[in-house]
Amino acid sequence: MKLFQFAYSPYAAKVRKCLELKGLAHELVEVPYMDRHELAALTGGVIMLPVLADGATVVCDSPRITEYLDVTYAPSLRPAPVAGAASVFESWSDQVLEDVAFRLASPACEERIVELNGGRLDARAMYRFVKERKFGAGCIDAWKKSAPELRVRLQAMLAPLGRTLETQPFLLGAQASVADAAVYGNLYMLEWAMPGWVRQHVPELAAWYARVHGARSLRA
């Protein structure tokens, strides 16, 4: 089993954590930011990450990947008592939470990607092109200027989770689920871009983040 990824992606981080919680042996394939020909050949032209290759089965799009893993391999990260809530949590995290988190992280992600690609200007240009094609010219600079407002928005979104975690170790109870993996993925992106961000800005989630980060197979 191989997971093709950009390590910083919240969606890749979510899938990695699901693989770890399920205790599934896998190889991580870090796709070169400026060279996706192998990925395109594998998927028949899809170059969006993450992509899971499980033998002859290739699954694109992180919600489809986590669903595939739950259907195919036990234990389910959508256990029956909280299956609906877990799926709703994943959708909220992938769409609503991520929309704020990635704007906050993007300026720092851009700098790290350029650094990891040896300072290549075309890496910066590619990163900006992808973001500006969807969000408009100058979006990264605008997000950098509005970082304080974005941080406050994100903190408000995460505050109810902190209160929930005062009474239980994971978001839906005593055991980690896809809900934890999905929220964790967004915070992983922020930590990748700005190390120490969780402890500095959402200290109420720091213990939970460390708990999920270190969590391994639920089979144990």
C-alpha positions in Angstrom: 0.0 0.0 0.0 1.3 3.4 -1.0 0.2 6.9 -0.1 1.2 9.6 -2.6 1.2 12.9 -0.8 2.4 16.3 -0.1 3.3 15.9 3.6 1.9 19.3 4.6 -1.5 18.7 3.2 -4.2 18.4 5.8 -5.9 15.7 3.7 -2.7 13.7 3.5 -2.2 14.1 7.3 -5.7 12.8 7.8 -5.2 9.8 5.7 -1.8 9.0 7.3 -3.4 9.1 10.7 -6.2 6.8 9.5 -3.6 4.3 8.2 -1.7 4.5 11.5 -4.9 4.0 13.6 -5.8 1.0 11.5 -2.3 -0.5 11.9 -1.9 -0.8 8.1 1.6 -1.1 6.7 2.1 1.5 4.0 4.8 3.4 2.2 4.7 7.2 2.0 5.6 8.6 -1.4 6.4 12.3 -1.2 5.6 13.6 -4.7 8.1 16.2 -6.0 6.2 19.5 -6.0 7.4 20.3 -9.5 7.2 16.9 -11.0 3.9 14.9 -10.9 4.4 12.7 -14.0 4.4 9.5 -12.0 1.2 10.5 -10.2 -0.5 11.3 -13.5 0.5 7.9 -14.9 -0.8 6.1 -11.9 -4.2 7.9 -11.8 -4.8 8.3 -15.5 -4.3 12.1 -15.3 -5.4 13.1 -11.8 -2.6 15.1 -10.1 -4.5 16.2 -7.0 -3.2 14.6 -3.7 -3.4 12.5 -1.7 -3.8 9.3 -3.7 -3.9 5.8 -2.2 -2.6 2.8 -4.2 -3.6 -0.5 -2.6 -2.4 -3.1 -5.0 -4.3 -2.6 -8.2 -6.8 -0.3 -6.5 -6.2 3.4 -6.8 -8.3 5.8 -4.8 -8.2 9.6 -5.2 -9.8 12.3 -2.9 -9.3 11.9 0.8 -13.0 11.3 1.9 -13.1 8.5 -0.6 -9.8 7.1 0.7 -11.0 7.1 4.3 -14.3 5.5 3.3 -12.4 2.9 1.3 -10.2 2.1 4.2 -13.1 1.7 6.6 -15.0 -0.5 4.2 -12.0 -2.6 3.4 -10.0 -2.8 6.7 -11.0 -3.2 10.3 -11.3 -1.5 12.7 -13.7 1.1 11.4 -12.9 4.7 12.3 -16.6 5.2 12.0 -17.8 2.8 14.7 -21.5 2.2 14.7 -22.6 4.3 17.7 -21.0 7.5 16.2 -20.8 6.6 12.5 -22.9 9.5 11.4 -21.2 12.1 13.7 -17.8 10.9 12.5 -18.7 11.4 8.9 -20.2 14.8 9.6 -17.1 15.8 11.5 -14.9 14.8 8.6 -16.9 16.8 6.1 -17.0 19.9 8.4 -13.2 19.6 9.0 -12.4 19.1 5.3 -14.5 22.0 4.1 -15.3 24.6 6.8 -12.4 24.3 9.1 -9.9 23.8 6.3 -11.1 26.9 4.5 -9.9 29.1 7.4 -6.8 27.0 8.4 -5.3 26.8 4.9 -5.6 30.6 4.4 -3.8 31.2 7.7 -1.1 28.6 6.9 -0.6 29.4 3.2 1.9 32.3 3.4 4.2 30.2 5.6 3.6 27.0 3.5 4.7 29.0 0.4 8.0 29.9 2.1 8.6 26.3 3.3 7.8 24.9 -0.2 10.2 27.3 -1.8 12.9 26.4 0.8 12.4 22.7 0.3 12.7 23.1 -3.5 16.1 24.8 -3.2 14.7 28.4 -3.5 13.3 27.8 -7.0 11.3 30.7 -8.2 9.1 28.4 -10.3 8.1 26.5 -7.1 6.8 29.9 -5.7 5.1 30.7 -9.0 3.4 27.3 -9.1 2.2 27.6 -5.5 0.8 31.1 -6.2 -0.7 30.0 -9.6 -2.7 27.2 -8.0 -4.0 29.4 -5.2 -4.7 32.5 -7.3 -6.5 30.5 -10.0 -9.1 29.7 -7.4 -9.1 32.7 -5.0 -7.9 35.6 -7.2 -4.7 37.5 -7.7 -2.9 38.6 -4.5 -4.8 36.2 -2.3 -1.7 34.9 -0.4 -0.6 38.4 0.4 -4.1 39.4 1.5 -4.2 36.3 3.8 -0.9 37.3 5.3 -2.2 40.7 6.1 -5.4 39.3 7.6 -3.6 36.6 9.7 -4.8 38.1 13.1 -8.5 38.0 11.9 -8.1 34.5 10.5 -6.5 33.3 13.7 -9.4 34.6 15.8 -11.9 32.9 13.4 -10.1 29.6 13.7 -9.8 29.9 17.5 -13.5 30.5 17.7 -14.2 27.4 15.5 -12.0 25.2 17.7 -13.1 26.5 21.1 -16.1 24.1 21.3 -13.8 21.2 20.6 -11.6 22.2 23.5 -14.6 22.2 25.8 -15.6 18.7 24.6 -12.0 17.4 25.2 -12.2 18.5 28.8 -14.4 15.5 29.5 -13.1 12.9 27.1 -9.8 12.0 25.4 -11.0 12.1 21.8 -13.6 14.1 19.9 -16.3 11.4 19.9 -15.4 9.6 23.1 -12.9 7.2 24.4 -11.5 6.1 21.1 -9.9 8.0 18.2 -12.0 8.2 15.0 -11.9 9.7 11.6 -13.2 12.9 13.3 -9.9 13.2 15.2 -7.9 12.4 12.1 -9.6 15.1 10.1 -9.3 17.9 12.6 -5.7 16.8 13.4 -4.9 17.1 9.7 -5.7 20.8 9.7 -3.6 21.4 12.8 -0.8 19.4 11.4 -0.7 21.7 8.4 -0.4 24.7 10.7 2.4 23.0 12.7 4.2 22.1 9.6 4.1 25.7 8.4 4.6 27.4 11.8 6.0 25.0 14.4 4.5 25.5 17.8 1.3 27.1 16.5 -1.0 24.8 18.4 0.5 25.3 21.8 0.8 29.0 21.3 -2.7 29.7 19.9 -5.0 26.8 21.0 -3.3 25.5 24.1 -6.5 23.8 25.1 -6.0 21.4 22.2 -2.3 20.8 22.8 -2.7 17.7 24.8 -5.3 16.2 22.4 -3.1 17.1 19.4 -0.1 15.3 21.0 -2.3 12.3 21.9 -3.6 12.0 18.3 -0.1 12.6 16.8 1.3 9.8 18.8 -1.7 7.4 18.5 -1.0 4.2 16.6 -3.0 1.0 15.9 -6.3 0.6 17.6 -5.8 -3.1 17.3 -3.3 -3.0 20.3 
